[in-house]
Amino acid sequence: MFWRRKRKDGIDQKAKEAYFTASQGQLIWTRFKGNRTAMIAAWALILMILMGVFAPFLSPYDPTIAGRDDQYENGAPQIPKFWDENGFSFRPFIYATKRERSIKTNFRWVMTEDRSKRIYMTFFVRGWDYKLLGLIPGNLHLFGAEGGKIHLFGTDASGKDIFGRTLHAIWTSLAVGTLGVLISFVLALIIGGVAGYFGGWIDGVLQMITDAIRTVPSIPLFMAIAAFIPDTWSSEERFFFISIVLGFIGWPTLARRIRTHLLTERTQEYVLAAELCGASPGHIIRRHLLPSFTSYIIVDLMISFPYMVRSETALSFIGLGLKDPVNSLGALMQNVSKADVLLNYQWYFIPVIFFVALVLAFVFVGDGLRDAADPYSDKSK
């Protein structure tokens, strides 16, 4: 008993020493790991980000009109099987399909399975050319179909593969959100830092500008932007313009938080010591004040990220943002607003599920980081 108690006391002492000598980042990570919901959301978020980054590799067919399947328009999802009434197969397979008109559906085109003919899946196949991250060329894809095509999430009205479109849409929405967050982050650091450090009339002027931007109504602004964008713009130009607009209207909240923190910290002794040593205001803000607020800035960025993605999706959904042929979550969600889709083509809602999962993952991770970065939070103890 004595040796066990001594060993336990030694372990507790080492744990206490590790706690008191740990950096701020290590303490945040330790608290964050204790939040099971945030950890699950983090793994889900990492998985979706990887799906977006490697979308060209994971997509068996080109998500644009060039990769359409004209023999499987509005086709239902095809789920690979390993066995049926004809026996077991070690290789996953789907059935061949026939496209015909039916009296029961008012002569709509319908797909019927030919269960006598199997189409086997193949892996690591060569297909359409792409550039991973826009830089690395390749034509290798994770899977395909031998002597046919496979559509895991079905196809849309033009025969484009919804699986490939969804993966590319995740990447597009993440890219728009990332660019918007970076723009708002830089503006918030500059405006919030200057207002908080100098105070006085400079702070008053900058706060008037900040409040003016915060009071601008979103819907009329977006409608004016949509009217401004020429129809001749390419998808890349529209993409960057939407990202810049979201960045320029998303910085006031973070700027006010940085300003409040700097107004409190600028009177501390380490700031006065730096001023006496001849340090410039920019050096003091960059090297002394902002690093003391780094964890909260990171948390704020993580929390604001889903709002950027949601804004892009909302704009594209109402037709004011990215449009076809661009693959974004908002552009894909435009198709689910039709009653015909709700009644007959429910697989169009699959991108909606990914959008909800992406936003929820960012929200839960952001909440977990916020609790972990707050030393006075009950959840972090």
N, C-alpha and C positions, 0 to 999 in steps of 0.2 A: 504493500500500500504506500509506503514511504517513497519508493522509487517511482511509482506511477504518479503520485502527487507532484514529486519533484519534476518529472518529465513534463507533466501538464503545465506546471508553472513556467517551465522554460519555454514551452511552445507559446503560451499566452504572452510572455515577455517579448519574444521575437515578433509576434503579431502586432503588439503595441508599438515596438520600435519601427516595424515596417510601416505602420499607419502614420506615425508622426514624422517619418523621414520621406514619405511618398510625395511625389509631385502632385500638382493640382490635376493634371491629366490622369494620373494613376488612380487618384481618389474618385474622380468622375467615372472612370471605367469600372472600378470596383462596385460603386453604387449602381451603375447602369446594369451590370451583369446580374444583380439581385432582382431586377424587374423582369419577371418572366414574360409578361406581355410585350414589353419593349424588345426583348431579345428575339421572340418569335417574329415580331414585325420587322426587325432588322434583317433576319435571315430571308424573310419573304421579299423585302426590298432589294437586298443584294441579288436574289434570284431573278427578279424582274429586270433589274438594271443589266445583268449579264445577258438576259434574253434580248434586251434591246440592243446591246452592244454587238452581240453575235447574231443579230436577226438575219443578215444575208446568208450565213452558214446554216442556220436552223431552218430557213425557208426553202422548201424544195422547188418553188417556182417564183418567177419574177412577180412582185406584187403590183406592178403596173399593168396597163392594158396589153403590154407585149407578152405577158405570161398568162393571159386568159385561157380558160378552157371552154371553148364555144360549144362543146358537147355536154357540158355539165353546168349550165346556167341556173342560178338559184337552187343549186344542189345541196342536199342535207349533209351534215357531217358524216364522214366515213370512219367508223371505229374499227381498227385492226382486230382480227380474231385469230385464235389458235386452233379452234376446232368447230365443227358443225356436224350436220347429219352425215356428211361424207367422210368423217374421220378427223384425226388429230394431225397437226402440222407443227414442226419445230420453227418454221418461219411464219411470222405474222402475215396475214393476207386480208384482202377485201374482195368484194365481188364486182364483176363487170356490171355496167349499167346500160340500160336502154332508154332512149329519150323518145317519148311519144305523147300524143295528145289524148286526153281522156274526156269522155262525156260527163263523168261524175264531177269533174272540176271545170265545167263550162269550157271545154276544149283548151285548157291551159296545158303547157308543156309540163309533163311529170316524168320523174325518173323511177324506173323499176329495176330491181336487182335481178341479175342472171346468176342464180346460185349454182349453176353447173360450171361456171367459169371463174376460177380464182385468179386474182392479181396479187403477186407476192411483193412484199416490201423489200427494198434493198437499202443498204446503208453505205455511207461515204461514197456517194456517186458524183459524177461530174455533170454539171448543168449550166445554168445561165451565169454569165460573168458578172462580177460585182467588185466593189472596193470596200474592204472592211475599214470602218471609221473614215471612209473617204480617202484612204491612203494605201492600204495593202490590197493589191489585186488578187483575185482568186476565182475559182469556179467549182470548188468542192462543197458539197452539201451533206448534211447529216443523214438524210434519208430520201428515198424516192420510191417509185413503183416500177416493177418490171413489166413492160409492155402496156403501160397505162399511166394514169395519174391518181394521186391520193390527196384528198382534201380533209384534213382532220377537223377543221371548223366549218366545212362547207364552202360554198361560193356565193357571190352576190349576183345581181341581175346581169352583169356583164361577163360573168364567168371568172372573175378574179378570186384568187385564193384568200379567204378571210384569215386563215392562220398566218400566212406571211404578211398580210396587211396589218394584222394586229401587232405582231412583233415589231414591224417597222414603225407603226404608230406610237408604240411605247418609246422608241428611241427618239422620234421627232418631238414628242411632248416633253421628254426629259431634256432634250437639247434646247428647246424654247425656254423651259423653266430655268435651266442652268444659265443661259445667257441673260435672261431677265434678272435673276438673282444676283449675278455678278455686277450688272450695271447698277442695280439698286444698292448693292453693298458698297461699291466705290462712292457713289453719291452720298450715302448715309454716313460713311466714315469722314468724308471731307466736310460736309455741311454740319453734321452733328459735332464733329471734333472742333471745328472753328467756333461754332456757337457756344459750346460748353467751355472752351478754354478762355476765350476773350471776354464773353459776357457783354454787358452794357448794350450800347446801341447796335453793335454788330449782331448780338444775339436777338435783339428785338426785330431787326429787319429779316433775319433768316427765319425766325419763327413765324413772321407774317407770311413769308413765302411758303413755308411748310404747311401752315393752316389753310392757305389758299388752295394748295394742291389737294389737301385732304378733303376739302369741301366740294371739289369738282364731282358732279354726278357721273357715275361710270357709264350708264347706258347711253345718254346723249353724246358723251365723249366718244364711245366706241362707234356709234352711228355716224358721227362726223368723220371719224378716221376711215370707216368703210367707204364713205362717199369720196374721200380724198384719194384712196388707193386706185390707181388706174387699172382697168381690166387688162392692159397690155403687160403688166408686171409679171415676171416669171415667178414660179413657186419659191425660188431661193430669195428673191427680193422681198416677197411678201413675208416669208419666214423671218428674215432679219428685221423687217420693219415692225412686225408684231412683237418680236422679242424686245426691241428697243423701247417701244411704247409701254409694255408691261414693266420694264425696268425703270422708266422715268416716272411712273405713277406709284411704284411700290416702295420707295425709299423713306417716306416721312416717318413711319412708325419706328423703324430702327434708328433713324437720325435723332428722334426725340429721346430715345432710351440712352443713346450714347451721350447726348447733350446733358441729360440729367446726371449720369455717372460722372462726367468730367466736371460739372459744376461742383460736385461734392469733393472730388479728388484733387482738384487744382490747388486747394489750400493746404494739402498735406506737406509734411516736412521734406519728403524726398523730391517733391516738385520744386519747393523753394530752394533746396540744395542744388538742383540742376540749373535753376535760373541764376543762382549766385556763381556757378561755375561757367556761365556764359553760354549755356545751351540755347539754341534757337527754339521758338515756339513749335516749329514743325518737328524738331528732334524730340522735344519733350512729349508731344502728343503721340508721335510714332513709336518711341522707344520706352516710354515710361507709363503714360496714361492708358493707351489702348491695350497693351499686353495685360494689364490688371483686369481687363474686361473681356478677355479673349473667349473664355468659356461661354459667357452669356451671348456674345456675338455669334458664336458657332450655333448655339441652341436656337437663337432667333432666326438664323438663316435656314436651319433645318425645318423650323415651324413654318416659315414663310414660303418654303419651296412648294408644298402642295397647293397653296393658294395661287401661285404662278401657273402651275399645271392646270388647275381648275379654271383659271381665267382664260387660258388659251383654249381649253376644251369648250368652255361656254361660248366664247367668241366664234369658234369654228362651228359649233352646233347651231347657232342662230344665223350663220352665214356671213359673219363679219370678220372672220379670221381666215385660217387656212382652208382651202377647198380642194376638192378632187382636181387633179389626180394625186395631190399630196396625201400621204398616209399619216394622219394624226388621229388621236382618239376622238377629238371633236368632229373631224370630218367623217369618221366612220359612224359616229353616233347620229349624224344627220339622217341616216337611213332608217333609224328605228322610230321615227316620228310619224310613220305612215301606218294607217290602220291595217292595210293589206299585209304588212310585215308582221304585225302583232298576231294576226290570225293564221298566217301560212308559213312564215319564214322566221321562226323564233330564234334560230341560230345567229341572226343579226345582232342579238343582244350580248353575244360573247365578249365583244370589245368593251361593253358597258361594265361587265364583271371585272375585267382587268383594270379599268379606270377606277372603280370603287376600291379595289384591292390596293392599287398604287397609292391613292390618296390616303386611305386608312393606314397603310404602312408608314408613310411619312408622318402622319399625325401621331401615331403611337410612339414612333422613334423620337420625334420631337418632344413629346410629353415626358418620355423616359429620360432624355438628356436634360430637360429642364429640371426635373426632380433631382437628378444626379448632380447637377451643377449648383443646386441650392443647398448649402450646408445646414440650413435651418429647417429643411423640409422633413416632415415626419417619415416620409417614404424612403428617405435616403439613409436612415439610421439603421 
